[in-house]
């Protein structure tokens, strides 16, 4: 476990990364947090939630990012404890951007004065704001992928589109799953009035809530676009399949008379042109062409 700390006049920020079994021991020995909250920290990934107590709050936030190696959206969980004078962030997964924020504040007197010296609630606001805005890159990537697939759909690139749409749909569902519960958790912060989150912070957290709501609308738009492209692609595939079936029908129908004629001429009976192979060949070709033309005319006239 790696414990880092920034101290200010009004509060301090403790950042825990590379958590292990000692993390739970550290939290139990140094703070009076509920055992269930510490259990959540030490357990596998959790859904976003917020627990409000008399003297502190416990917040689980999950920030989406795009895994370019796996071609999917994942979430980076950050567990946050906040009391009257201490803010603790626990990075459950490697979170380079949160580590970068901490280091910037730690080495910059200006940022320390602007963030830490204004109290734990304002520090919490700035951290959440930066992390949510950074996570918007995942939404932008999915949006660009949708635009690219849209061009492929209407260019009849049917082979690759189905898989691409499936991957984008998975990413969209993940974004909705991560974002939806956080609309509630941030809204709780907006309406919270405690010693560690005073009522005057409502406007700040409402700014984050508005940002999340706008992002939610964007995700819903992505989902509708993906569903529409999926239906369009299915329709184009169906049309393509129908054209293939039509071609096979024309070929099959054209060969049926030839099969009949070859059977008749293969019998030991008197048939026209039996001693004139050129005329027999011309007869076969003529019948095949006539049948093919007839089938095509019937299909185009929609009589069959």
C-alpha positions as CSV (number, residue, x, y, z in Angstrom):
1,X,0.0,0.0,0.0
2,X,1.2,3.5,-0.9
3,X,0.0,6.3,1.4
4,X,0.4,9.9,0.3
5,X,-0.7,13.0,2.1
6,X,-1.2,16.7,1.5
7,X,-1.7,18.9,4.5
8,X,-3.4,22.3,4.5
9,X,-4.5,24.7,7.2
10,X,-8.1,23.6,7.0
11,X,-7.9,20.0,5.9
12,X,-5.7,17.2,4.5
13,X,-5.9,14.9,1.5
14,X,-4.8,11.3,2.0
15,X,-4.4,9.2,-1.2
16,X,-4.1,5.4,-1.1
17,X,-3.0,3.5,-4.1
18,X,-1.8,0.0,-4.8
19,X,-4.1,-1.3,-2.0
20,X,-3.6,-4.6,-0.3
21,X,-4.5,-6.2,3.0
22,X,-2.7,-3.5,5.0
23,X,-5.2,-0.9,3.5
24,X,-8.0,-2.2,5.6
25,X,-5.8,-2.3,8.7
26,X,-4.7,1.3,8.1
27,X,-8.3,2.5,7.8
28,X,-9.5,0.6,10.9
29,X,-6.6,1.8,13.1
30,X,-6.6,5.4,12.1
31,X,-10.2,6.3,11.5
32,X,-13.6,5.4,13.0
33,X,-15.3,4.3,9.8
34,X,-18.0,1.7,9.6
35,X,-16.8,-1.8,9.2
36,X,-19.1,-2.3,6.2
37,X,-17.5,0.6,4.4
38,X,-14.0,-0.8,4.9
39,X,-15.3,-4.1,3.7
40,X,-16.5,-2.4,0.5
41,X,-13.1,-0.9,0.0
42,X,-11.4,-4.3,0.4
43,X,-13.9,-6.2,-1.7
44,X,-14.1,-6.5,-5.5
45,X,-15.4,-3.7,-7.7
46,X,-18.6,-2.1,-6.4
47,X,-21.4,-0.2,-8.0
48,X,-21.5,3.6,-7.4
49,X,-23.2,4.5,-4.1
50,X,-23.1,7.0,-1.2
51,X,-23.5,6.4,2.5
52,X,-24.2,9.3,4.8
53,X,-23.3,9.2,8.5
54,X,-23.4,11.7,11.2
55,X,-19.7,12.6,11.1
56,X,-18.5,11.4,7.7
57,X,-19.7,10.2,4.3
58,X,-18.5,7.2,2.2
59,X,-18.7,7.6,-1.6
60,X,-18.0,5.0,-4.3
61,X,-17.5,6.6,-7.7
62,X,-16.6,4.8,-10.9
63,X,-15.1,6.7,-13.8
64,X,-15.3,5.2,-17.3
65,X,-12.3,4.9,-19.6
66,X,-11.8,3.2,-22.9
67,X,-9.5,0.2,-23.0
68,X,-7.9,0.3,-26.4
69,X,-6.4,-3.1,-26.1
70,X,-9.8,-4.8,-25.4
71,X,-11.9,-2.4,-27.5
72,X,-14.3,-1.9,-24.6
73,X,-15.3,0.6,-21.9
74,X,-14.1,-0.1,-18.4
75,X,-14.5,1.6,-15.1
76,X,-11.9,2.9,-12.6
77,X,-13.3,2.8,-9.1
78,X,-12.4,5.4,-6.5
79,X,-13.6,5.0,-2.9
80,X,-13.8,8.3,-1.0
81,X,-14.1,8.9,2.8
82,X,-14.8,12.5,3.9
83,X,-15.2,13.9,7.4
84,X,-14.8,17.4,8.9
85,X,-11.1,17.8,8.1
86,X,-9.9,14.8,6.1
87,X,-10.6,13.5,2.6
88,X,-9.3,10.0,1.7
89,X,-9.3,8.7,-1.8
90,X,-8.7,5.0,-2.4
91,X,-7.8,4.0,-6.0
92,X,-9.2,0.4,-6.3
93,X,-7.7,0.2,-9.9
94,X,-4.7,1.9,-11.3
95,X,-5.8,5.5,-11.9
96,X,-3.0,7.5,-13.5
97,X,-5.1,10.6,-13.8
98,X,-6.0,10.7,-10.1
99,X,-2.3,10.1,-9.3
100,X,-1.5,13.0,-11.6
101,X,-4.0,15.3,-9.9
102,X,-2.6,14.5,-6.5
103,X,1.0,15.2,-7.6
104,X,0.0,18.5,-9.3
105,X,-1.7,19.7,-6.1
106,X,1.2,18.5,-4.0
107,X,3.9,20.4,-5.9
108,X,1.8,23.5,-6.7
109,X,1.3,26.1,-4.0
110,X,-1.3,27.8,-6.1
111,X,-3.4,24.7,-6.5
112,X,-2.9,23.8,-2.9
113,X,-4.3,27.2,-1.9
114,X,-7.1,27.0,-4.4
115,X,-8.2,23.4,-3.6
116,X,-7.0,22.3,-0.1
117,X,-7.2,25.6,1.8
118,X,-10.9,26.0,1.0
119,X,-11.9,22.8,2.9
120,X,-12.7,19.2,2.3
121,X,-16.0,19.8,0.6
122,X,-14.4,22.0,-2.1
123,X,-11.5,19.6,-2.5
124,X,-14.0,16.8,-3.1
125,X,-15.8,18.9,-5.6
126,X,-12.6,19.7,-7.6
127,X,-11.5,16.0,-7.6
128,X,-14.9,14.8,-8.8
129,X,-15.1,17.5,-11.4
130,X,-11.7,16.7,-12.9
131,X,-12.3,13.0,-12.9
132,X,-15.7,13.2,-14.5
133,X,-14.4,15.6,-17.2
134,X,-11.4,13.4,-17.9
135,X,-13.7,10.3,-18.2
136,X,-15.6,12.1,-21.0
137,X,-12.9,10.9,-23.4
138,X,-14.6,7.5,-23.3
139,X,-17.8,9.0,-24.5
140,X,-16.0,10.9,-27.3
141,X,-14.4,7.7,-28.5
142,X,-17.7,5.8,-28.6
143,X,-19.2,8.8,-30.5
144,X,-16.4,8.7,-33.1
145,X,-16.9,4.9,-33.5
146,X,-20.6,5.4,-34.1
147,X,-19.9,8.0,-36.8
148,X,-17.4,5.6,-38.5
149,X,-19.8,2.7,-38.4
150,X,-22.6,4.8,-39.7
151,X,-20.6,5.4,-42.9
152,X,-19.8,1.7,-43.2
153,X,-23.5,0.8,-42.8
154,X,-24.5,3.0,-45.7
155,X,-21.5,1.9,-47.7
156,X,-22.8,-1.7,-47.4
157,X,-19.7,-2.9,-45.5
158,X,-21.9,-5.6,-44.1
159,X,-19.1,-8.1,-43.0
160,X,-17.4,-5.8,-40.5
161,X,-20.4,-3.7,-39.4
162,X,-22.2,-6.3,-37.4
163,X,-19.2,-7.0,-35.1
164,X,-18.4,-3.3,-34.8
165,X,-22.0,-2.5,-33.8
166,X,-21.9,-5.3,-31.2
167,X,-18.7,-3.8,-29.6
168,X,-20.2,-0.3,-29.6
169,X,-23.4,-1.5,-28.1
170,X,-21.5,-3.2,-25.3
171,X,-19.6,0.0,-24.6
172,X,-22.8,2.0,-24.6
173,X,-24.4,-0.3,-22.1
174,X,-21.3,-0.1,-19.9
175,X,-21.5,3.7,-20.0
176,X,-25.1,3.7,-19.0
177,X,-24.5,1.2,-16.2
178,X,-21.7,3.3,-14.8
179,X,-23.3,6.7,-15.2
180,X,-26.9,6.0,-14.1
181,X,-26.3,5.4,-10.3
182,X,-24.0,8.4,-10.2
183,X,-26.8,10.7,-11.2
184,X,-28.3,9.8,-7.8
185,X,-25.1,9.9,-5.7
186,X,-24.2,13.4,-6.9
187,X,-27.7,14.6,-6.5
188,X,-27.5,13.5,-2.8
189,X,-24.4,15.7,-2.5
190,X,-26.3,18.6,-4.0
191,X,-29.0,18.4,-1.3
192,X,-26.8,17.5,1.6
193,X,-26.3,19.8,4.6
194,X,-23.7,18.5,7.1
195,X,-20.7,19.9,8.9
196,X,-18.4,18.3,6.3
197,X,-20.7,19.3,3.3
198,X,-22.2,22.7,4.0
199,X,-25.3,23.9,2.2
200,X,-23.3,26.6,0.3
201,X,-21.6,23.8,-1.7
202,X,-24.9,22.9,-3.3
203,X,-24.2,25.1,-6.4
204,X,-20.8,23.5,-6.9
205,X,-22.1,19.9,-6.8
206,X,-25.0,20.9,-8.9
207,X,-22.5,21.9,-11.6
208,X,-21.2,18.3,-11.6
209,X,-24.8,17.0,-11.5
210,X,-25.7,19.1,-14.6
211,X,-22.6,17.8,-16.4
212,X,-23.6,14.2,-15.6
213,X,-27.1,14.8,-16.8
214,X,-25.9,16.3,-20.1
215,X,-23.5,13.3,-20.5
216,X,-26.5,11.0,-19.7
217,X,-28.4,12.6,-22.6
218,X,-25.4,12.0,-24.8
219,X,-25.2,8.3,-23.9
220,X,-29.0,7.9,-24.5
221,X,-28.4,9.5,-27.9
222,X,-25.6,7.1,-28.6
223,X,-27.8,4.2,-27.6
224,X,-30.6,5.3,-29.9
225,X,-28.1,5.8,-32.8
226,X,-26.7,2.3,-32.3
227,X,-30.1,0.8,-32.2
228,X,-31.1,2.6,-35.3
229,X,-27.9,1.6,-37.1
230,X,-28.4,-2.0,-36.0
231,X,-31.9,-2.1,-37.5
232,X,-30.7,-0.4,-40.7
233,X,-27.9,-2.9,-41.0
234,X,-30.3,-5.8,-40.4
235,X,-32.5,-4.4,-43.1
236,X,-29.6,-4.1,-45.6
237,X,-28.5,-7.6,-44.8
238,X,-32.0,-8.9,-45.4
239,X,-32.1,-7.1,-48.8
240,X,-28.7,-8.5,-49.7
241,X,-29.9,-12.0,-48.7
242,X,-33.1,-11.5,-50.8
243,X,-31.0,-10.5,-53.8
244,X,-28.8,-13.6,-53.4
245,X,-31.9,-15.9,-53.1
246,X,-33.4,-14.2,-56.2
247,X,-30.3,-15.0,-58.2
248,X,-30.2,-18.6,-57.0
249,X,-33.9,-18.9,-57.8
250,X,-33.3,-17.7,-61.4
251,X,-30.4,-20.1,-61.8
252,X,-32.3,-23.1,-60.3
253,X,-35.4,-22.3,-62.4
254,X,-33.3,-22.1,-65.6
255,X,-31.8,-25.5,-64.9
256,X,-35.0,-27.3,-64.3
257,X,-36.1,-27.5,-68.0
258,X,-32.6,-28.6,-68.9
259,X,-32.8,-31.4,-66.4
260,X,-36.1,-32.5,-67.9
261,X,-34.9,-32.3,-71.5
262,X,-31.7,-34.2,-70.6
263,X,-33.8,-36.9,-69.1
264,X,-36.0,-37.2,-72.1
265,X,-33.1,-37.2,-74.6
266,X,-31.4,-39.8,-72.4
267,X,-34.2,-42.3,-73.0
268,X,-34.2,-44.7,-75.8
269,X,-37.1,-43.2,-77.6
270,X,-37.7,-41.1,-80.8
271,X,-37.4,-37.4,-80.1
272,X,-36.9,-34.5,-82.4
273,X,-33.3,-33.7,-83.5
274,X,-32.0,-36.9,-82.0
275,X,-29.4,-37.2,-84.7
276,X,-28.5,-33.5,-84.9
277,X,-26.4,-32.6,-81.8
278,X,-26.0,-28.9,-82.8
279,X,-29.8,-28.4,-82.9
280,X,-30.2,-30.2,-79.6
281,X,-27.5,-28.0,-78.1
282,X,-29.3,-24.9,-79.5
283,X,-32.6,-26.2,-78.1
284,X,-31.2,-26.6,-74.6
285,X,-29.6,-23.1,-74.7
286,X,-32.8,-21.6,-76.0
287,X,-35.0,-23.2,-73.4
288,X,-32.6,-22.1,-70.7
289,X,-32.5,-18.5,-71.9
290,X,-36.3,-18.4,-72.3
291,X,-36.9,-19.8,-68.8
292,X,-34.4,-17.4,-67.3
293,X,-36.0,-14.5,-69.0
294,X,-39.5,-15.6,-68.0
295,X,-38.5,-16.0,-64.3
296,X,-36.8,-12.6,-64.3
297,X,-39.9,-11.0,-65.8
298,X,-42.1,-12.7,-63.2
299,X,-40.0,-11.6,-60.3
300,X,-39.8,-8.0,-61.6
301,X,-43.5,-7.8,-62.2
302,X,-43.9,-9.1,-58.6
303,X,-46.2,-11.8,-59.7
304,X,-44.2,-14.4,-57.7
